[in-house]
Structures are given as structure tokens and as C-alpha cells.
Amino acid sequence: MKMMNKALLGAAVAVSALSAATPALATVYVVNRTIGGASVIGTITTDSTIGVIREGNITDFSLTFDGSAGPLTANKATGTTIVVGSALVASATEMTFDYSSSENGLILGMNDFSAFLCSVSVDISCTGGDKGVTQIIYNNAAFIQPLTGVQAFATVATAAVPEPATWGMMIAGFGVMGAALRTRRRTMKVAFG
């Protein structure tokens, strides 16, 4: 009985150590836009905040801009992230931007601004021109899409579903662990007599 108690205590310590070491949840949103002769495809990762997204809620992004001069890739570590106002909102299924709101903007892209994705509300401009638009700036050319109201900006990436064989192995593993915990060492006593 003492052996089983030690095994259960060890398992509890291991589980608590793993749960303490588990990183915070993250939500990955997929961006896929084409405007004129340029496109941007990639992901934006947040800290799983539901509601208004601020600059600090975007933990990573990886965007590939493409057009006539070939692909350019930007990410959080080497790029620029600017979020102004409260128009960028995340839900469990998508990220939206309110183009009709006031004083709001989002810029994700290259540090040198040679390629970036910009969404702005009715009173801000990405490049000194149009307002209430999404722009892809690629190779220093602006590709503009006017938008109004609340529009989907990105959608949640779907998680992979484990294969049935994976589930089977996991259940079998739990069965083996349970059997190991239930079995006792049997000692054999020999009597001479």
C-alpha cells in the first residue's frame, strides 16, 4: 500500500510540474488577402484575448507579401506591430476590424515599411491618402481596398484532429498504467516443516 501511495504522490508531483511549465494559451488567426496585384498570406498569433486586441496581445505574426517582385516575409521578431484604438476585435472564430470607427489603425509588416498590411478607420491614413481602407503596401506600391463597417480581418486556424490510432494508443497506455498501479508484489513464504 505504501508503494502505491508513493507512486500516486509521484504522479501528482509530475502533473503539477507539467501544468506549471505549460505556456499560456495562444490563438492563431489566418490572414489571406489579395488586393490588386499584391497578396498577403500568413498568421497572427494572440494571447487568446477575446475582445479588443491591443499591441501587447499580438504575440507573433508571420506574413508573406507577394507580387511582381517576388515574396517578402515579415514576422514579429524582425518586423513592425502597431495597433491604435479599439477597432481590432478577436472572437473565438475570427478577428474583425471596424472601418467606420474613429482613430483606429493596425500595421503589421517589415521594419523598413517596404511591405506591410495596414487597416485604418475613417479618420486615419496609412500612407497619407485614403481613409477607411485596408492596404497592402508591397515593394513601396499601395494596393487599396475601401471598406466600411465591421469586416472579418482573419479567421481562426483549425486545429488538427488526432487519428484514431493515436486515441487507441493513448487509451491502451492508460490501461497499462492502471494495471501497473493495481498489481501488488506478491511475496512467497516457504515453510519447512
N, C-alpha and C positions, 0 to 999 in steps of 0.2 A: 504494500500500500504506500509506503514511503517513497518507493521508486516512481510510482505513478504520480504522486504529488509533486515530486521534483521535476518530472517530465512536463506536467501541466504548468508549473511555475516557469520553467524554461521557455515553454511555448508562449506564455503570456508576456514574458520579458521581450522575446524576439518580435512578437506582433507590435508591442508598444514602441519598440525601437524603430521598426519599419514605418509605422504610421507617423512617428516624429520626423523621420527623414524624408517623407513624401513631400515633393514640392507642391506649391499651390496649384489649383486647377487652372487650366488655360482653355480659352475658346478660340478656335481657328476659323476665320472667315475667308471665303474665296472671292477674289476680285477678278472679273473677266469683262473688260470693256474695250470696245473698238469705236473710235470716233474718227471719221475721215480716213486718212492714210496712216493712222497710228493706233496701236493697241497696247493695253497693259493687262498682264495676267500674273496672278500671284496670290499671296496670302497676307492677312493681317491677323496677328495673334494678340488677344487681350487677356487681362487677368480675370476673365469671366464676369466682369461687372455687367449687370443688366440695368439699363437706363442710360443716362447721359455719359458719354465717353470723353474723358479728358486726356491730355497728352500722356500723363503717367499711367493710364490704363492700357495703353498700347505697349505691350512688352516686346514685340518683334514685328517686323514685316519683311517680306521678300517679294519684290515686284520686278518683273521683266518687261521693259518697254521695247516695242518693236516697230519698225517702219522701214523706210527705204535704205537707211544706212546700217541696218543690222541691229541685233539685240543689245540693250544696255540693262544691267541688273543693279538694283539698289536694295539695301537692307538697313535695318535699324542701326547696326553697329557702324556702318560706314556712310549712312545717309542722313536725311533731314526729316524730322517729325514735327509738325506744327499743328496744334488744334486750338482754335479760338472759338469761344462761346459754347453754346449748348445744343447745337443743331445735329451733332453726330450722336445717334442713339442706338444702343445694342439691345436685341431681344434674344430669346433662345434660338431663333431661326434665321435672323438677318440683322444687318447693320443698315440703318437708314440715315439720310441727311435731309434736313428741312431747308430747301432752297428759298422759301418765302419768308424765313425768319430774318431777324436783324442782327448784323455784326457777327457773323459766324463764318468760319473757314476751316479747311483741312488741307494740308500739304504733306505728301509723302513722296520722297524721291532722292535723287542724287544730291550730294553736298554742293556741287557746283551749279545746280539747277539746270543742267543740260537735259535732264529727263526727270519729270515729276508729274504726279497726279494731283490735281487741285480742284476742290469743290468749294464754292463760295455762295453766300446768300445775296440778297438783292442789293445790299449796300457796300459790298467789298469786291475788289477785283484781284485776280491772280497776277495779271501782267499789265495792269493799268488800263484795261479796256472793259470787256464785257463783265456784267454782274449777274448773279443768279445762274451760274453755269457750272458744269464740270469740264475741265480742260485736261487734255494730255499734252504736256509740253515734251516734245521729242526732238532731239537734235536742234534745239533752240527755235523750233517752229511750234505754233499753238494750233491745236485741233480742238474746236469748241463745240459743246452740246448744250444749248439753253434748256433749263429745266425749271419747273415750278412745283411748289408743294413738297410733300414728303415723298421721297423716292428711295427705293432699295439701292444701297451702295455696294453691299456684299452679302453673300449668303453663308451660312454655317457649313463647314466641310463635314460630310457624313463620316461617321466612324466605321471602321471595318468590323464585320460580324465574324466571330470565331467560327471555324469549321467544326462540324460535328465530331471529328476525330479529336480535336482539341478538348472539347467538352468531355468526351469519353475518357481521355487520359486524366483530366482533372478529377473526375468522379472516382476513377479507379485509384488514383493517388490518395484521395480522402479515405477510401475504403481500406487501403493498406495501412494508412496511419491509424485509423480507428482500430483495426485488428491488432496492430502492434501495441496500442495502449491497453487493449483488453487482455492480451495474453499475460500470463504470470509465469515467472520462472518456477519450475517445479523442482523441488529437491527430493532426491530419493534417499530414503533411510534404509540401511541394511542392518538387519538384526541377526546376530549369531546366537544360536541358542540351544 
